[in-house]
Amino acid sequence: MVELLFSSIAEIGALYRSGQLSPLELTRQCLARIEALNPTLNAFITVTAQQALADARQAEQELRVGHDRGPLHGIPIALKDLIDTAGIRTTCASRILRDNVPQQDAPLVTRLRAAGAISLGKTNLAEFALGIAHPDYGQVNNPHNAGRTAGASSGGSAAAVAAGMCFAAVGSDTGGSIRIPASYCGVAGLKPTYGLVDANGVFPLSWSLDHVGPLARTSADAALLLEGLTGTPQYSEVNLKGKRFGVIQRSTANLEPEVAAVFDSACRMLEAAGAEIEDIQIPELELADAALFNILLPEAATLHARWMGERPQDYAAMTRAQLELGFALSGVAYLRAQQFRRRLTGHFLAALGRVDALISPSVPFIAPAEDPVFTGDEGGQEGHFSVPHNLTGLPALSVNAGVGAHGLPVGLQLITRPYTDAYCLGLGVALEAELTGN
């Protein structure tokens, strides 16, 4: 029955509505898989089995009498453990919030509950979504190779989806934290347009850069979760023929050969499907990494100022060191970076006036053994393709483009105009169909 856990959300919904499968049966299977795999993958911090089973019974009863809440009704999902859940601890994978139990749900959780989704629990992340894993919680391991990382900071959500523990999961993304784990784990992950998903009740890392979005095994499933998160349909059918794609950052020096090979193969596939491909240069793009650091770190330091004064020893050493960097950065550097992001957004919008979408690799390399330090050389390289789109706020989707020579997934990133998230996901669906031959 493992194959059932890798079915699409639409397929599961059809089985529910035909009476061939019940939400309670499927939820039990997901919980059993979590019990079997979580000791190795470390994807979940908290598993809410009893609540999930109760919600599944309710979904089963509702569907039986024709009370249909929509495509997510009875679908097991997971939530990144920085999203407030009433009566369920929200730790941010930190020692500081180890016993934090919110009194109310984040608005996005309220929406998902209203849509009938069943939360299985809270997924692991880098401490406060910054830096690396706190030693109290540990790194999330990759379902394709447990000796590699699933990625930070939404690695728990990506690993849970990729391993068949749940059908979709919610993550957050401030510099690539949805798209990087999606690439490493071979799933679809969307950083939506800035502000599209309500981030209230989601513990912030950097308020002007934070995005909340879906991870799922396919772009179609990600679109259904995004619909649940926003309350509006988020998918538009797209034909690749005649579409114009602009390739950015193709010649990055640190791009691993196997990532380049998979990406180039995907570009050839797009051309074979009737799309047009051209290389596009974005002015000042080389300044994006530094600009993001100069915004993210001071904002994070501001948010953590009280705890850094009262409980600095409770942070992981590298998380604390990065927050200290934030205190050291000048206000002038912060404001210049904010000015730069306006210019960069203008450059991207100009490019998107000439093409239908921009594409790049999602990450320059396949999943490494350990999460690189965010402010270190390798950490800067890891986010090189994802960081610009947190600065601009444009929708950016990572889809699985194939596997490299080491048998690990490689992601391709799609970027479209503001508030065209449904179109971006439609491109993802069309691209995945070409890549898989379906």
N, C-alpha and C positions, 0 to 999 in steps of 0.2 A: 504493500500500500504506500510505499515511499513515493512512488510516482505521483500519487494524488497531491502530495505536499508541494509539488513543483508545477501544478496546473495553474492556469491563469485565473485571475479573479472572475472574469466572465464565465469561464468553464465551471468554476465552483458554484457561482450563482445559478447557472442553469441546472446543475445537479440538485441544488437546494430546492428550486422551484418545481422540479419534476418529481420530488420526493425520493430521489435515489441516494441522497446524502443529507445528513443533518448537521447543523452547526455544532451540536454537542459532540458528535462523533469526531468531527474534524478538529475541534479544539482539543479533545483528548489526545489525538494523534500529534498535534503540534507540541503539546506539553510533554508528551513522551519523548519526542525528538529533542526538545530542549534539555530534558533530564539526561539524555544519552550523550549529547554533544557539548553542552555548556562547560563541563569540566575541562575539556580540551580547548575550546574556542574562547571561553570567557566573554561571551557576547552579552549576557544579561547580568545586571547587578541585582535586580529584584524581580522575581517571578510571582505574579499574582494569580496563582492557579485557581483558588477558590472563587475569586471574583470573576475570573474568565469563564469558569464553568457555569456560574450563576447567570452571567450575561448570555452565554450560549443557549442555556435552557430558555431564557426569555426570547431570544431571537427565534429559536425553533418554534415556540408557541405562537409568536406573532406571524411568522411566515405561514404556519399551518392554517391560520384563520384569515389569511389574505392581507394582513397588515404589513405591507412591503415598504421598507424605508429607503430602498434604492440599492445600487450595486455593491455597497460596502456592508449591507445587512448580513450579519453573521460571519464576516471575514476576520480572521485572526491577524492582528497587527501588533506592532511594538512601538514604544515611545522612548526617545533619547532621554536619559536620566538627568536632564536639566529643565524638563517641562513639568510644571506643577500639576500634581494629581492629588485630589482631595483624599485625605486619609491614607495615602501611600507615600512612603518617603521619597524625597527627591534630593539626591546626594551631590549632584554635579561631579561624581567620582572624586570627592574631596573628603578629607578628615574633618574639615570645618563644618560641613553640612551633613555629616554622617547620619545624624538622627533627626534631620529636618523633615517634618511631616506637614505639608501645606493644608490649609483649611478649605481651599476651593480649587477647582480645576482651572487650568489655563483655558481661555476662550477656544483655542483650537481643539482641546480635549472635549469640551462641551459640544462642539460641532461634530466631532467624530462619534461621540456617543449617540447624538441625535440621529446620525446616519446609520446607526446600528453596528458600527465596527466593534470588535471585541479586542480589548487590550490584554495581551499576555504578560506584560510587565515592562520594566524600564531597562534600557540597554546601556552598556558601558561606553565610556568616552575618555578622552584625555581630560585631566583635571581642569575643571572650569572651562573646558573646551580650549585650553591654552597649553602650549608646551607638550609635555609627555604624560604618560599615565602615572598617577600617584601609586607608590609601591603598595599601599593598602588595597588597591583594586587590580593592578596589573594590566598589561597590554592585551588588546583583543587580537586573537590569532586568525589567520586567513583560512577559510574553509577549503581552498584549493591546495594549500600547503601550510600545515600548522606551524612550520618553522619560519613562516613569514608573517608580517603584520597585516591586519585587515585595514589599517590606516587610521589616522586621527583627524578630527575628533569624533566623527560619527561612525567610527569603525564597528561598534556594537550593532548599530542598526543595519549597516551593510552586510556584516557577517551573518546576522540572524536571517536576513532575506536570502542571501546566497546559499545558506545551509539548509533551507527549507524549514526553518523554525517558525516562520511567519510568512505572510504573503506580501506584506509591505510594512514600511516603518517610517517614522518621522525623524528627520535629522535637522541639524542647524549648520550654517555655512557662513564663515566670516572671512576666510581666505582660501576656501577649497574643501571645507570639512564635510560636505556631502559628496562632491565630485571626485575627490581623491580616493576615499574608500570605495566609492562605486567603481572606479577604474580598477583598483586592486582586486576587488571581489567579483568583477564581471557582471555587475548589475547596472540598472539605470538609476541615475540620481540627478534631480533637478534643483538648481538654485533658482528660485523664481524671481520675477521682477521684485525689486526692493519694495517691501511693504505690502505685497499681494497677500501674504499669509500673516495674520495677526500674531505678533511676537510678544504680546502681553502675557505674563505668566511663564515666559521662557527666560531663564537666567541669562542676562546679557554678558557677552564678552566685550563687544565694541558696538555701542548703540547705533552708530551711523554706518556700520558695515554688516551687521548681523542680518541673515536671511534664514527663514525656516522653510523646509520643503520635504518632498517625498523621496524615498528610495524604494524600488521595487525591481522585480526580475526583468520587466519590460517597460518600455515607455508607455504602453497602453495601460498597464497597471498603475504606473506612476500618475497618469492622468486621472484615474479614478480616485486615487488617494488625494490628489490635489483638489479634485471636485469636492471631496469630503471636507478638506481643510478650509475651503473658501465658500462653499455653498453654491457654486455656479459651475456649469460644465466647462471642462478644461482640455478638450480635445477637438482638433480640426483635421479632417482627412486631407492628406497631401499626396500629390503625385510628383515624383522626382523629375520626370521628364521636363526639360526646359528650365529647371531651377538653376540659379546661379549661386555658386558657393565660392567665397573668398577664403583662401588658406592664409592664416597668419602664423607667424613664429615657426615656420617649417624648418628654418636653418639654425635653430638654437644649438649652440655648440655642445651642450650637455645632454642632448637627446640620445638615448641608447639606441644602437643599431636595430635591435629587434622591435622596439617601439616604432621607429621610423619605418621599418619594413611593413608592419601591420597597418600603420596609418596610410602609407602610400598605396597599399593594396586596396584599402577602403576607398581612397580617392579614385583609383582606376575603376572600381565597381560603380561609383557614382557616375562616372563618365559613361560607362557601359549602359547605365540605366537612362541615359539621355540628359544628364545634368551637365552644366558647364562649370569648369574649375579654373580659377585663376589665383595667382599669388597676390596678396595685398599687404602693403606696408602701412602700419598704424604709426603716425608720428608720436614721438616721445614715449613709446611703449616701454622702452628700456628703463624708464624711471618709475614704473608702477610698483615694483617690489619695495623700494625704499619708501615710497609714499604710503603704502599700506602699513608698514611698520611704524611710520611716524604718526599715523592716526590710531591704529589699533592699540599700540602699547600705552600711550597716555590715557586713552579712554579706559582701558582695562585697569591701569593703575588707579585711576580715579574711583572706579567701582570697588576696588579692593583696599582702599586706603585705610579703613578702620581695622580690618582684619590684619593687614600688613603691620599695623602699629601694635596690635594686641596679641596676635597669634602667628607671628611669622614662621615659627618652627613647625607649624602644622601643614604648611605647603610642602610639596615636593621641592627639592633643592632647585631644579631647573625652572619650575614654575615661578618660584620666588625670585630667581635671578632675572627672569624676563620682566616681571612686574617692577623690579628695581630699575631696569632699563627705562621703563615707562616714566618713572618719576624723574629720571635724569634728562629726558628729552625736553627741548625748549618749546615754549608756546609759539615762537616764530616758526619752528620746523613744522609744528602741527598745522598752523594756519596756511603755510605754503603748500603743504600736502593737500589740504582741503581745496585750495585754489587749483592745484594741479588736476584733481579729479574732475573738476568742471571742464577743463580743457580736454582731458582724456575722453570724457563722455562725448564731447563734441566731435572728436576725431572718429570715435566708433560710430556715431550716428551718421557721419558723412560717409563712412565706408559702407554702412548698411543701406545707404541711399543708392548704392551702385550694385549691390548683390542682395540675394534673398536671405542669406545667412552666412555667417563666418564659421570656419571650422579650424580646429587645431587638435593635436594630441591632448588628452586630459592631464596627463602627468608625463614628465620626461623619461620615467623608468618604470619597470614593473615593481611589484611589492618588495620592499627590502625586508631584511630580517627584523629590524626594529624601527619604530617611528623616529624619524630624524628630528633633532631639536629645531623648533620653529625659527629661531633667530640665528641658527648656525648655517654654514655654507650649504649643506645638503638640504636642510629645511627650506632655505630660500629657493633652491632649485626645484624642490618638490612642488611648491605652489606657483612656479613661474607661469604656468599656463592658466591657472585658475584665479589668481589674485586680481588681474585687471578688472574682472567682471563683478567683483565685490565693490570696487571703486566706482564703477559706472552704474551698478544696480541692474544691468541688463539680464534677461533670462539666459541661463547657461545650463545645458544638459549634457551629462556624460553618458554615453551608451557603450556597450561592449562591442568593440570592433574585431575581436578575435583573440587569439593567444599567441604569445611570443615563443621563442625557441626553448624557453624553460618551462613551457606549459602553463604559464600564468597569464591572466587576462590583461588586455590592453584597451584603454578607453579612448574614444573619440569624442571631442567636445563640440557642441553646436551652440552658437550664440545668435540671438535674433533681437529685433527691436523691442523697446519697452512695451510691456503688457501684451505681448504676442506669445505668451506661454503655451496656449493651446496649439498655436502653429508650430512652435518649437518642438512640442511633444509629438505633433503629427509628423514632422520631419524625422523624429527619432523612430517612430513606428515604421515609416517607409524605409528608412535606412536599415533597421533591424531585419525587416522582411527581405531585403536584398542580400544582406549578409548571411542570413540563415537559409535562403532559398525558399522561404514560405510565402 
